[in-house]
Amino acid sequence: MTTRVIAGVLLATVVGALGLPLVLWGWLQADRATLRGLRVDGAELPQAADPTRWIGQHAQIWLDTPILVTAGDARFSATRRELGARIDTATVTQQVRSLGHQGHLVNDLQAWYWATTGKLDVHWPVTVDEPTVAAYVGGLGPSVTRAPVPGLEAGGEGTSGSALDIDTSVHALLSAVRLGTGTARLTVDSFDAADDERLPSGISFDVTVATYLTKFQEYGGHRSRARNVHTAAVSLHGAVIAPGEVLSFNDRVGPRTYRNGYRMAHVISGGEITDGMGGGTCQVASTLHAAAFFGGLEMVEHQAHSRPSTYIPMGLDATVVWPDVDLKIRNPFPFPVTVSARAATGELTIELLGAAQPRQVAYERRVLSRSGFSERIVEDPALALGSQEVTQEGIRGARVERTRQITEHGRTSVVIDEVRYPPTSRIVRVGTGAPSVGAVAQADWMDGPNAVQMR
């Protein structure tokens, strides 16, 4: 057999072997339909479906699917969209349309084979906004964090504290969102009270020395403030005031910073409502002050707000500002007092517990005088010329006399002091900016050559 014959036989064999694949590949290039059996994130793409619309709909379902987030015994839920997940559906659509139609024989036939056998799955190209995840994890802190309650030197009862490991928890939640898993387990660290906080054996906290309750709003625009109330209450909970010792609110609660779990919320500054870091912390201080006041404890340092508060009667509030303005309370009893602080379902309860309730307190409040408020005009270029906006209503000032009658072991003492609330100005913003379109049109009409003379 000649060389030419052998070569012809080999060529015919190769052409015969490639004939069917070539025909199939040519059909794929001409058809342009999405591959039958192709899957997108585990769901088969129907042949009759419009890929753009179908992918868009399934992406929305994926983004709105909640993830179960666990942190110790606590359970939470958030959708992937709420956690900052995004899907580039245009990229997915382009990839789905191109599979099997790239103009490359081997790659196209391989894609066709894996699709028909149900093994070709296009995964979502997910991007996640890490600051959104970090903010969500930080927001769980008040619900998970618990301050330890000291036990006894002899090994008596106490409770461990708990706190979220923020960095590890953020990484775990980011991974869960990116991988599309339905659960994420956050890391919770537990810790006990320091050795120097442990109490001598024989000490008990069986008696309520005093308790006070205030209410706060948790939803809508009040979420950040409610979070700050929770955070401060958790830090205050478990504090122990030894006999004769002083509890400093600022030392116990610490700086009101973003890292410590606080957020921007309304605060009173110079008699005016404005936004500040840790707004709501003063409610915790005020509730503690009221409980200590009625429990007969001594006020070492106390300052009222520059205007009355809505959550507590005049005379019982306390303002705190880190690190300069503090609330300090001394324990006059021969036994230690511990603070129980609970913030839940819109109620903040602070209870002082000890071995006995040696003092009975009677309280009387009298408004000595009222003073009128002034009006403050503020020019605002952000408002249209001639417009006005009242941004703060005025509040009359007040002088309040407090009379606290303390009875202990049959003896009664009376303490009279005065709390002053300066008047709060009514603030009116007057526009100095460009006139509104309507005002300009009216001015042109009145001053133009065709102006009508009004009589």
VOTOR-433289 format. One line per field, with one value per residue (C-alpha): residue in three letters; x, y, z. Coordinates in steps of 0.001 Angstrom, whole numbers. Example, Ala and Ser with C-alpha at 12.3 -4.5 7.8 and 13.67 -1.06 7.14 Angstrom:
BEGIN
resn: (ALA:SER)
east: (12300:13670)
north: (-4500:-1060)
up: (7800:7140)
! end
This chain:
BEGIN
resn: (MET:THR:THR:ARG:VAL:ILE:ALA:GLY:VAL:LEU:LEU:ALA:THR:VAL:VAL:GLY:ALA:LEU:GLY:LEU:PRO:LEU:VAL:LEU:TRP:GLY:TRP:LEU:GLN:ALA:ASP:ARG:ALA:THR:LEU:ARG:GLY:LEU:ARG:VAL:ASP:GLY:ALA:GLU:LEU:PRO:GLN:ALA:ALA:ASP:PRO:THR:ARG:TRP:ILE:GLY:GLN:HIS:ALA:GLN:ILE:TRP:LEU:ASP:THR:PRO:ILE:LEU:VAL:THR:ALA:GLY:ASP:ALA:ARG:PHE:SER:ALA:THR:ARG:ARG:GLU:LEU:GLY:ALA:ARG:ILE:ASP:THR:ALA:THR:VAL:THR:GLN:GLN:VAL:ARG:SER:LEU:GLY:HIS:GLN:GLY:HIS:LEU:VAL:ASN:ASP:LEU:GLN:ALA:TRP:TYR:TRP:ALA:THR:THR:GLY:LYS:LEU:ASP:VAL:HIS:TRP:PRO:VAL:THR:VAL:ASP:GLU:PRO:THR:VAL:ALA:ALA:TYR:VAL:GLY:GLY:LEU:GLY:PRO:SER:VAL:THR:ARG:ALA:PRO:VAL:PRO:GLY:LEU:GLU:ALA:GLY:GLY:GLU:GLY:THR:SER:GLY:SER:ALA:LEU:ASP:ILE:ASP:THR:SER:VAL:HIS:ALA:LEU:LEU:SER:ALA:VAL:ARG:LEU:GLY:THR:GLY:THR:ALA:ARG:LEU:THR:VAL:ASP:SER:PHE:ASP:ALA:ALA:ASP:ASP:GLU:ARG:LEU:PRO:SER:GLY:ILE:SER:PHE:ASP:VAL:THR:VAL:ALA:THR:TYR:LEU:THR:LYS:PHE:GLN:GLU:TYR:GLY:GLY:HIS:ARG:SER:ARG:ALA:ARG:ASN:VAL:HIS:THR:ALA:ALA:VAL:SER:LEU:HIS:GLY:ALA:VAL:ILE:ALA:PRO:GLY:GLU:VAL:LEU:SER:PHE:ASN:ASP:ARG:VAL:GLY:PRO:ARG:THR:TYR:ARG:ASN:GLY:TYR:ARG:MET:ALA:HIS:VAL:ILE:SER:GLY:GLY:GLU:ILE:THR:ASP:GLY:MET:GLY:GLY:GLY:THR:CYS:GLN:VAL:ALA:SER:THR:LEU:HIS:ALA:ALA:ALA:PHE:PHE:GLY:GLY:LEU:GLU:MET:VAL:GLU:HIS:GLN:ALA:HIS:SER:ARG:PRO:SER:THR:TYR:ILE:PRO:MET:GLY:LEU:ASP:ALA:THR:VAL:VAL:TRP:PRO:ASP:VAL:ASP:LEU:LYS:ILE:ARG:ASN:PRO:PHE:PRO:PHE:PRO:VAL:THR:VAL:SER:ALA:ARG:ALA:ALA:THR:GLY:GLU:LEU:THR:ILE:GLU:LEU:LEU:GLY:ALA:ALA:GLN:PRO:ARG:GLN:VAL:ALA:TYR:GLU:ARG:ARG:VAL:LEU:SER:ARG:SER:GLY:PHE:SER:GLU:ARG:ILE:VAL:GLU:ASP:PRO:ALA:LEU:ALA:LEU:GLY:SER:GLN:GLU:VAL:THR:GLN:GLU:GLY:ILE:ARG:GLY:ALA:ARG:VAL:GLU:ARG:THR:ARG:GLN:ILE:THR:GLU:HIS:GLY:ARG:THR:SER:VAL:VAL:ILE:ASP:GLU:VAL:ARG:TYR:PRO:PRO:THR:SER:ARG:ILE:VAL:ARG:VAL:GLY:THR:GLY:ALA:PRO:SER:VAL:GLY:ALA:VAL:ALA:GLN:ALA:ASP:TRP:MET:ASP:GLY:PRO:ASN:ALA:VAL:GLN:MET:ARG)
east: (0:1427:2029:-620:-3245:-2348:-2613:-6011:-7303:-6105:-7694:-10994:-10882:-10231:-12933:-15364:-14525:-14921:-17997:-20614:-18878:-18471:-22124:-23115:-20792:-22113:-25654:-24718:-23300:-26386:-28979:-27752:-30270:-29154:-27878:-30486:-29999:-27873:-28175:-27806:-27046:-28497:-31766:-32233:-32778:-35901:-35301:-38363:-37495:-36012:-32583:-32409:-35786:-35403:-31944:-33145:-36086:-33995:-31339:-34002:-35232:-31658:-31017:-34277:-33636:-32892:-29820:-30215:-27568:-26749:-24691:-24568:-28181:-29446:-31043:-31328:-32321:-31367:-31720:-28645:-29784:-29961:-26408:-25135:-25062:-25290:-25390:-24193:-27047:-25795:-22557:-24491:-26786:-23849:-22094:-25230:-25802:-22178:-21817:-21681:-21429:-17895:-16648:-14198:-14919:-13627:-14881:-18327:-18838:-17555:-20032:-22857:-21956:-21783:-25037:-26989:-25764:-26868:-23335:-22856:-23847:-23218:-22713:-23776:-20983:-21716:-20209:-20800:-20427:-18216:-19112:-22788:-21973:-19757:-22532:-25043:-22746:-22022:-25762:-26151:-23702:-26251:-28399:-25473:-23182:-23636:-21518:-20301:-21829:-19177:-19373:-17957:-14406:-15525:-16684:-20241:-22653:-21848:-22588:-20147:-20165:-20350:-19354:-19230:-15843:-16533:-13706:-14230:-18007:-17815:-15584:-17993:-21019:-19213:-18325:-21903:-23280:-20696:-21104:-24898:-25224:-28397:-26802:-23941:-22572:-20982:-18278:-19239:-16526:-17343:-15445:-15735:-15475:-11952:-10557:-10579:-14337:-15156:-17020:-16338:-18387:-21525:-22567:-26014:-28075:-31470:-33220:-34309:-32950:-34703:-35901:-36904:-38330:-38334:-39612:-38028:-39032:-37327:-38488:-38420:-36071:-35423:-33450:-30003:-31023:-32582:-29375:-27374:-29731:-29196:-25411:-25065:-27402:-25316:-22137:-23764:-25287:-23371:-21566:-20914:-20598:-18751:-19647:-18503:-17299:-18378:-19728:-18731:-21113:-18467:-15818:-18217:-19826:-16728:-16331:-19335:-17629:-18573:-16142:-17854:-21209:-22663:-24281:-25311:-28660:-30438:-28776:-29417:-26562:-26853:-30600:-30919:-31696:-28891:-27186:-24329:-22506:-24202:-27479:-29716:-26965:-28299:-31554:-29591:-27798:-31091:-32782:-29810:-29927:-33637:-33177:-30274:-32221:-35176:-32889:-31248:-27806:-25699:-25167:-21501:-21729:-24937:-25941:-29406:-29999:-30207:-33880:-36485:-36495:-39580:-38829:-38451:-39945:-38066:-35621:-34792:-32841:-29049:-26835:-23515:-20897:-17743:-15343:-16189:-19729:-20317:-22863:-21254:-23112:-21814:-23015:-23649:-24631:-22502:-23083:-22324:-24966:-25082:-26773:-29164:-29913:-32336:-33468:-36120:-39378:-39088:-38589:-35401:-35401:-32589:-32691:-30310:-29861:-28284:-28621:-31284:-33372:-32388:-33734:-37238:-37375:-40230:-39953:-41668:-41098:-42194:-41826:-40663:-40836:-41081:-39238:-40193:-38215:-36802:-36904:-33705:-33606:-31082:-30344:-30221:-28980:-30326:-33895:-35520:-35473:-38376:-39321:-39332:-39049:-39417:-36782:-37275:-40200:-39450:-39607:-40046:-37313:-37993:-36630:-37481:-37153:-36522:-37243:-35959:-36979:-34851:-35891:-33399:-33556:-36366:-34511:-35550:-33412:-34529:-32416:-33656:-31917:-32758:-32485:-32559:-33603:-32804:-35359:-34966:-35132:-37588:-35461:-36744:-34694:-35191:-34264:-31579:-31024:-32295:-36049:-38235:-39476:-42983:-41669:-39537:-42494:-44699:-42048:-41600:-45366:-45763:-42786:-42920:-44211:-47663:-47963:-51482:-51942:-53617:-55898)
north: (0:3282:6183:8232:5538:5206:8972:8986:6229:8062:11333:9613:8010:11360:13126:10324:10538:14308:14389:14077:16500:18990:18726:19159:22129:23760:23298:24972:27988:28351:27724:30361:29106:28596:25114:22571:21485:24507:25479:28839:28581:25077:25862:24646:27421:26549:26479:28589:31258:34643:34387:38055:38061:34607:35374:38729:37148:34380:36858:38848:35670:34815:38292:38301:34881:35251:33886:32449:34112:32463:33993:31677:31016:34101:33789:36513:36720:39033:38791:38765:42069:43630:42415:44311:41516:42421:40282:41388:39831:41316:39322:36129:36651:37228:34112:31958:33141:32532:28980:26613:29536:30814:29643:27153:23539:21784:24321:24583:20814:20331:22922:21235:17833:19032:20970:18006:15834:18455:19197:22720:25245:28994:30464:33961:36575:37948:41107:42050:45469:44705:47881:46846:43428:44999:47422:44553:42479:45517:46068:42595:43444:44818:41677:39307:41191:40540:41919:39323:39372:38817:35650:34994:34297:30932:29900:31076:32020:34481:34637:34795:37677:37318:39467:39123:38633:41304:40582:36803:37198:39659:37214:34327:36294:37588:34018:32845:35592:35067:31280:31451:29293:29596:29904:31774:31135:34123:33832:34684:34914:34351:35784:35973:38933:39973:38539:41951:42211:38991:39471:38051:35003:35660:38629:38492:40590:39271:42564:45288:48532:50572:50273:52718:52288:54591:53978:54498:53969:51211:51535:53891:56804:55782:52591:54135:55726:52465:50655:53130:52585:48817:49193:51449:49243:46167:47953:49177:45796:43925:46944:46518:49442:48377:49998:53610:53418:55555:54357:56560:56160:57247:54911:51966:52589:53926:56086:56371:55410:53530:50743:50316:49783:53303:55187:58753:59745:62799:64481:67729:70175:73742:73359:72327:68903:67776:64548:63184:59905:57833:59752:57902:57153:59942:58006:55163:57631:59332:56022:55029:58417:58050:54534:55675:58784:56725:54081:56596:56511:59681:61866:62803:64340:65115:67566:67997:68521:71975:71292:68867:65310:63574:60191:61257:63969:67210:66895:63236:63419:63307:64328:62623:63546:61544:62269:65596:65397:62403:60874:59592:57732:56678:53611:54657:51167:48575:46086:46164:47145:45758:47284:45262:47032:45593:47206:45282:45915:49660:49607:50346:49013:49658:47801:48246:45040:44451:42650:44980:48089:50264:53593:54738:57744:60223:62731:66020:68285:71890:74239:77535:79665:79661:81895:82757:81705:83896:83509:83065:83917:81956:82924:79816:80000:76484:77844:79931:83679:84828:81343:80378:77120:76513:73909:74003:75049:77135:75661:77767:77561:76297:76329:73059:72446:68854:67659:64197:62862:59887:57696:55177:53349:55630:58834:61189:63685:66112:67232:70192:71288:73090:72101:74770:74345:77392:78378:76812:79261:78945:78654:80039:79607:82331:81626:83775:81555:81896:82566:79595:79240:80328:83381:84400:84080:86131:88847:89041:89346:92035:94161:93693:96117:94503:94688:95293:98190:96874:99329)
up: (0:-1060:1288:-486:99:3759:4239:2546:4805:7919:6766:6076:9545:11255:9284:10122:13814:13867:11702:14454:16851:14046:13155:16832:17284:14139:15416:18728:16943:14763:17503:20048:22643:26232:26924:27979:31603:32516:36181:37902:41623:41680:39847:36262:33736:31681:27947:27240:29831:29032:30724:31691:33421:34980:36385:37722:39534:41090:42151:44048:45742:46735:48137:50132:51673:55397:57133:60638:62791:66128:68926:71888:72864:71018:67579:64951:61306:58446:54684:52478:51021:54504:55084:52047:49443:45753:42572:39144:37160:33875:34189:34967:31975:29650:30932:30552:26982:25979:27298:24313:21895:22363:18966:20468:19486:22581:25135:23579:23342:26866:28185:26257:27718:31325:30951:29537:32418:34967:36171:34797:37473:37215:40679:41684:41564:45043:46490:50123:51735:54728:56713:56527:57980:60650:61630:61867:64075:66247:66619:68151:70917:73427:73027:73578:75942:79645:82455:84983:88436:91114:93149:96597:97671:98978:95518:95891:93181:90453:86761:83882:81456:77689:74730:70949:69325:66714:64245:64172:63977:61073:59156:59830:58646:55551:54594:55105:52860:50120:50101:50236:53359:55401:58842:60462:63933:65627:68265:71840:74499:78151:81105:84875:87222:88153:91381:93051:92422:94254:97511:100948:101850:103860:101708:100153:97758:98776:99566:97176:98552:95844:92256:89538:86045:83027:79507:76110:72485:70524:66921:63968:64436:68054:67286:67795:71087:72293:71403:73503:76450:76145:75863:78910:80973:80174:81290:84514:85395:88098:89550:93281:95694:98819:102181:102190:98586:95608:92257:89322:86387:83877:85263:85164:81773:80043:76919:74649:71390:68246:69137:72513:70797:70879:68005:67198:68699:70113:73101:74992:74516:75775:76046:72406:70972:68686:67620:69694:70251:72927:73118:75595:78107:80327:80739:82318:84600:85497:86329:88493:90214:90972:92376:94557:95638:96870:98341:100661:99072:99058:95987:95776:92312:90440:87751:86237:82527:80967:80252:81693:80332:79003:80580:84236:86507:87092:89945:89398:86133:85867:82988:82217:79629:79128:80760:82416:83823:86082:88444:91639:94376:97802:99666:103331:104483:106330:103494:99746:97218:93675:90634:88487:85192:82633:79386:77453:75574:76003:79785:81702:85262:87713:90988:93921:95913:99301:102608:104046:103451:106419:105132:104271:101991:101512:98691:97952:94977:94690:91716:93200:90079:86306:83845:80286:77249:74528:70760:68782:65077:63019:59424:57252:53630:53071:53292:50576:51061:53251:54500:58173:60050:63795:64678:68443:70597:73667:77167:80304:82913:86414:89958:91694:95411:96448:99959:100878:104269:105362:108298:109714:113058:114204:113430:110662:108777:106105:103150:101092:97908:94698:91042:88341:84727:82565:79924:76471:73590:70750:67618:64340:61180:58594:55002:53378:50341:46788:46476:45601:42016:43033:44859:41870:39507:41793:42149:38384:37904:40538:39451:35686:33063:33205:36968:38240:40636:43769:45610)
! end
